[in-house]
Amino acid sequence: MNIFITFDYEIYFGENHGTVEKCIISPTAELIRISEKYDVRFCFFVDCGFILKLDEFRKIYPQLESDYKAITQQVEYLSKTGHDIQLHIHPHWEDSYYNGEKWVIDVKRYKLSDFNDSEIAAIVFRYKKVLTDITNKSVFVFRAGGWCLQPFSKLKNAFVENGINLDSSVFRNGFYSSEQYSYDFRNAPDKAIYKFENEPEVEIKNGFFTELPISSIKNSPLFFWKLFLLGRKNPYLHKPLGDGRAMAAPGYRKKLLTRVTNNPVSVDGYNASLLEKALCRLMKKKFEHMVVIGHPKALSRYSIQMLEQFVSENNRKHLFTTYSNSFSNKK
Ligand SMILES: [Zn+2]
C-alpha cells in the first residue's frame, strides 16, 4: 500500500483565527520530528492565499514579518527535506485583510467557483507561483479549501493552463451543503485512483485529470459522542493544538452526532484512532493507495501519538510516500 499522509497547512477561518505559531509552526514541528525519526515524508497542502496576504500586509504592519518568515522558512525546510509542497486554495483571502490587530476574514466568496473565470485564472496562477517561488519544485496537485471544487468545469481551464493535473480533494460519499460551502461526492467511484475530466466525482477513462481521493470511512454517531466527551474529559490529550476556531458549518455537528456519516480518514484529533482500522479495510478492498487528511491546527497530543504509532507499525510493511515521489509530472 502507498500511504499518503497529507496536511492542509493553514490557520483557522472563524472569528478567532488563532496564531501562526500554535496553528501551524509548532504542530508541524512535531510532524517533522516524526518524519525524521522514521525517515518518512508527508504532503503539505499550503494555504498560499494566506502567504500572499501576509506578504502584502507585512509592508504596512511590521508585526506580521515574523509570521511571514516563520511560514515561508518552514515551507522551504519541508520542501528541502523531501516533503511534498502542493496547492491548497482558500480564495476567501482575496476579500480578507489585516486590521492592525487581527485578520478580518470574509468568507462570502469561500469557493473558488464563486469567482469569475478571469479571477479564477489569476488566483490559480498567483497562488501556485507563491509555492514554486519558495520551493523551486513542481506543483501539480490540488486540494480544494473546504473540499469545495464543484462545479469543477469552472476551474478546469485554469488548472490545465497551470499544469495542475492531479486532485486529492474527493472523499467518497462525502456530502455537505450550506450557504458558504458545499460538496457532493455521493456518486464518486469506489476506487483508490481514477481519471476524470469535468467533474471530479465522475470517472472518465483517459480523462486529463487524475483523482487520488482521500480515503473514506463510515462513522456512527457514537464515535463523535466519544470524540466530544473525551475532549471535555481530558483536554490536555484531546484538545486541538491550534488556538483558533473553525468557521461555522451550520448543522454539521448535529449531523455527526445523530446519523451515520461518511468522513475522510483523518489524523486530526480522535479520528487518528481509526487509522489502523481504515488501513485494514482498504487492504481488504485491495486498494493500492491510502490518502489520509490532517491539519496541523487540528492535531492533538493524542493524535500525534496515534500517528507516530501508525507510522512505526507500518513503515516496513507499507510505503509512506508523496505525490511528487509517486506521480511526478511527466513532461
Ligand atoms: Zn483548508
Boltz pocket constraint, residues with backbone or C-beta under 6 A from the ligand:
constraints:
  - pocket:
      binder: B
      contacts: [[A, 8], [A, 10], [A, 47], [A, 88], [A, 90], [A, 144], [A, 145], [A, 146]]
      max_distance: 6.0
